[in-house]
Amino acid sequence: MERRAGLQPYQAFATRDAEEARAFVAARGFQLGIRPREAKSVDMQLRGVFLPGFVLGTLGYGAAVEIRTTQDYDDYRLVAPFRGRLCAVIAKDEAAYRPGTAMLVSPTLDNFVRVDRDTASLNIILTGFELRRHLVALLGEPLKAPLAFAARLSLREDYGRSLARFAHLAMTELQQPHSIFSEPIAAQSFRDFITTALLVHQPHNYSEALHRLERPIIPRDVKRAIDYIEANLDVAIGLPEIVAASGVPGRTLIQHFRDFKGTSPMRYLRSARYKKVREALCRAEPEESITEIAASWGFGHMGRFSVEYRKRFGESPSQTLRTRKPSPRSDPSVGRRRLTHRDTVLPRA
């Protein structure tokens, strides 16, 4: 496929032949595994636009396949399924990805991806050279270690939602006959926008150094409120208690939370509790149930809890529980919490 200066209208590749799919993928730095019984249904569909250092496109398979990168592969891949499911092992951590979630695969980390049948995803690919060059420019100093991103990204909240909107808008725009992205300067600006968004917002091993340079000091009232929230996640608290702990009027605290955390105090509280539930499910003992764990963190209505949990993490609580890694009961970090379902259900954020 030809690469030109600007982002060009769709360039496509499609095949139902397993060997042709393997050869196409191998030429781009991947190893494609297809089991014999899946070979007749591979149905590979690729549509994309290309720029030096950047690729934006959709990729789908009719068959279940396995994908590995070769040792000399140096690109970073953001893969967001919009149909089906992916399962990835990145740096020995295994996770499932469904619509609403995305994985960011760093070539500096060992990775292996299993793609379910009839799965399609939006893909953004950035070369390691471009990402490193951009990061060095932001930091103002050379990199001392390989760049490695956190793998998981939610596309239904915070910056992930914004990133998904821009990517889908770009894909729609590029189908038009006279897209502004056909101009090299506009195309490079879009590439730089995506690069900056990932470096600034997606956690990686240089995030702390980068944010020290750019982020203003968080107000003391917000820090006091967060410290209080984190220390009382297992207790029935609400906005009045959080405001009292912050030492400022409620209106001031809410505005500061919006300015510095991008959310409200109660939504921050609710998100923190969902994370605790997920941590507990990942480490649950065989005799522990989802209802028990959810209730211990204040979630009493299991229907609403399950729907919101799937929106946040891209999988149901039961799916998380099935992949749990039980920890020794002697570990104090995974002990049962004080709040039980008999207590007052915690206020909704």
N, C-alpha and C positions, 0 to 999 in steps of 0.2 A: 504493500500500500504506500502510495506516494505521500511524502511529507512536504508541505508547503509553508510559506511564511505565515499566512493567516489560518485561522480555523476554517476549514472548508466544509461544505455540506456533506451529509452522511457518506462515508465510505463503508462498504458492507462486505462481509464474508459469510457464507453459509455453506454447510456441508452436512450430509448424512453418513459420510464415509469415515469410519473410525481412524483409519491410517492417515487420511488427509487432515483430520482434526489434530492428530498427534503431531504431524509435521508442521502444521501452521503454528501451533502453540510452542513447539520446540524452538522454532526460529525466533521466538520472542522471549526466550529465557525460562520456559516452564517445561515441566514434565507432566504429561497428562496420562493418568491411569484410567483405563476403561476395562471392566471385566468382560469376558467373552459373552456372557448372556445379555450384556447391555449394549454390545457393539452395534446392533442393528437399529437402535433407537437413539443414537448419539445426538442427532439433530442440533448441531451447533449453529448459533445465530449471533453474529457480531455486527453492530452498527456503531460507528464512532467518528470522531473528528480529532485531528492530530495537529500538533504544534511542536516544534523542537522543545523537549523538556516537559511536555504535557500531553495527556490523552484524556478525552472525555467520551464515554460511550456506554452502550448496553451490551451485555453478554448473557446468553442463555444456553442451556443444555436440556435436551429431552431425556437423556440418560443420566444415571448416577455416575459421577466421575470423581477422581481424586487428583489434586493439583499440588505439585511441589515446585519450588524455584530452584534453579541451578546455582552453583556456587558463585558464578560471576555476575549474577543478577543484582542490579543496584537501584531498582526503582521502588518507590513507596506507593502502595495501592490502597485506596479507599474503596471498599466494596460494600454496597448497600442493596441487599436483596429486595425486590418489590414483588416477587412471587416465589413461593417455595421456601427452602431453608438451606443454610450453610452451617457446617460444623467445622471449627478450626482449632488446631492446636498450635499456639504461638508461645514460644519460650516455655514449653511444657504445661501451659495453662490451656484447658479445653473449654470451649464455650459454643453455644448455638446462636445463630443470627437469623432473624426473621424480618419481614417488613417492619419498618420503624426503628431498626437498629442497623449499625454498620460496623465493619471491622477495618482498622487501619493496620496494614501489614508492613512492618519494617524489615528490610532485607538484612539488617544487622541481627535479627532474631530468628532462630530456627522456626520454621512454619510449615504447616501441612493442612490442606483444606479439603474437606469432603463436601461435595455438592449433591444434594438430593435430586431425584428425578423431577423434571419439569420445573427447574429453578432458573430465574432470570434476575439480573442485578445491574444496577447503575455502577459504573466504574470510573474513578478518577485516578489517573496515574501520573506521578511526578517523579522526575529523575532525582537520584541522590545528589547529583551535582547541583541541580537548581535549588533543592531544599537547603543543602549545606551552604551554598553561596548566599542565599537569602538570610539564613540564620547568622552567618558571620557578619553580614551587614547590619543586622539588628543588634547583635551583641557588641560589635566593635572590636572583636578579638578572635583569634583562631580557635577552632574547636579542639578540645583535649581528649575527647572520646567519641566513638560512633554515635550518631543520633538514633535514638530508639523511642518510639511513641507508645503510649498506652493503647491497647488494641481496641477496646470497646468504645463505641460512640452512639449515644441515643439521638435519633433524628426527630424526636417528638417533643423536645424541650430545649430551652436555652439556645446556645449558638448552633447546635446540631440541626435544629429545625430551620434556622436561617440558612445554613449551608445547603441543606437539602432543597430549599426553595430556589436558591440561586442556581444550583446545578440543574434542576428540572427546567427552570426558565431558560437556561442556556441551551439545553437540548431541544426545547421547543423552538427557540429562536433560530437555531442552526438549520432547521428544516425549511426555513423561508428562503426564497431565491435571492434576496438581497440583504442578507444579515450584516449588521455592523461588525460582527466578528470576522468577516472576510478581510477586514483591514488589519494588517499586522500589528499596528500599535494598539488597537482595541483588543486584539487577541492576547497580546502580551500582558496588557493591563488586567485582563480577566485571570490569566494564569497567576500573576503576582498577587491578585486578590485572594484566590484560593490558597496559595502558598502561605500568605500572611495569616489568614484565618486559622489554618491548621497549626502553625507555629505559635500563635498567640493564645489560642483557646484549647487545643487538644493537649493534655498532659504529656510531657516527655522529659528526658533526663536533663534538659537545659531550661525547663520552665521556670524554676526558682530564680536562676540567674537572669532570665529575660524579664520576669515580672518585677524583680527588684529595681530594674532600670525604669520601668514604665508605669507601675501601679502606684497611685497615691496611698499614703498611710491610711489604713482603715480607722474610722472614728472609734474612740474608746467605748462609746455607748453600744455600737454594733458588736465590738469584741466582747464586752461584758454580757450582752444578750446571747451571743453564740456560746460563750463559755457556760452560761446558765442552762441553755437548751441542751447542750451536749452532756452536761452533768445530770440532767433530769429527764432524759428520754424515756425512762421507765416509770415516770410519775405523771399523774394527771395534772398537767399545767396548761394554761391558756395565755392569751395575750396580756391580761392584767398582770400576771406574775412575771412575764418576760419584760414588760415595760417597767415594772418596779425594780427588777434586777439591773436594767440598763441605766437607770438614774436620769432619764430624760422623758419629756412628754411623749405619749404614744404617737402623735402625728410626726414628731421629729424622728423618732426611731423608725417608723415605717418609711419615711422619705429617705433616710440614710441607708436602710436596707435596699431600697430600690436603686439608689445611686451606686452603692458599692458591692452589692451581692446580686442585683438583678432579679430580686424576688421579695416577697413579704416575710416577716418573721414567722407567721404560722405556716406558710408554704415551706419555708426552710425546715421548720420542725417536722412537718409531715414527710418531707423528702428524707430527712435524717432517720426517721423511724422505718421507712420502707427499706433503706439501706441496711438497717440493723436486722430486719426480718430476713432479707436476702442472705446476710452473713450467717444468721442462725440456721436457715434452711440448708446452706452449703455445708454446714458442720453438724447437722442434726444427727442424733442417735436414732437407731431403728424404731424405738418405741415412741418417739416424739411425732406428733401430728402437725399438719399445717395449721389447723384450727387453734391448737394449743400455742404454737409459736406466734401466730398472728395476734391472738388475744393477749399474749404476754407483752406485746408492744402497743396495745390499745386499739386494735382493729377488731371490732365486734361483728360487723356485717360482712360475711365472707363473700357474698356476691359482688358487692362494690369493691371490696379489697382485691379480689382476683382480677377483675377487669382493669383496675388501676395498676396493679402489679404487672400485668402483661404489657400495658402501654409503656411503662417505665423501663422494663428490662427485656422486652421482646420475647418472653416465654412465660408460661403459667407457673404458679408456685409449685405444682406437682412436678413439672419438668425440671425445675431447679432442684427439688428434693431428690429426684432420681439420680442426679449427678453429684450428690453430696459426698464430702470427704470427712467422715466422722473424726472428731478430735478426742483425745483422751479426756475423761471427765475431770482429771486433775488439773486441766488447764483452766485457770480462773476466768479467762477472757470469753469462754463459751458456756459458762454456767447459766442456770436459769435466772431470770430476772424477777424482781419483786412483784411487779404488777401482774395480776391475773385477770381472767375474764370476769371474776366476781367483783372486781373493782369497778369504779366508774369508768366507762369507756372514754378514752381520751378525746378531746374536742377535735373536730375535723379542721384541717388547715385551709 
